[in-house]
Amino acid sequence: SVCRGGPDAREEEEAMIDLDNAILEVMDGARMTYHIANCVRSGYPHLRPISTDDVRARLMKMEKQGVVYRMDRNDHPYKTQIAWRKSLPAGDPLK
């Protein structure tokens, strides 16, 4: 097995950073999880095969970090989907 912090772990960490950056780049306004995943897959073919579950997991991690947030289901028309937005800076008057 590969030791934690070895070359494979660094490559995986870099891949996750690339995925996070790709997710943030395709987010323009409110987007559903599947839409973000589709945009990442079509716009960033160099990334490893990305599933919608991969994208949701990364969005949930970024949500904990305060980078993105889930929209209230009443604020978008798709009640059974999760819609995401980038978080606004702390000093932003719209927050």
Order of alpha helices (4+ residues) and beta strands (2+ residues): alpha-beta-alpha-alpha-beta-beta
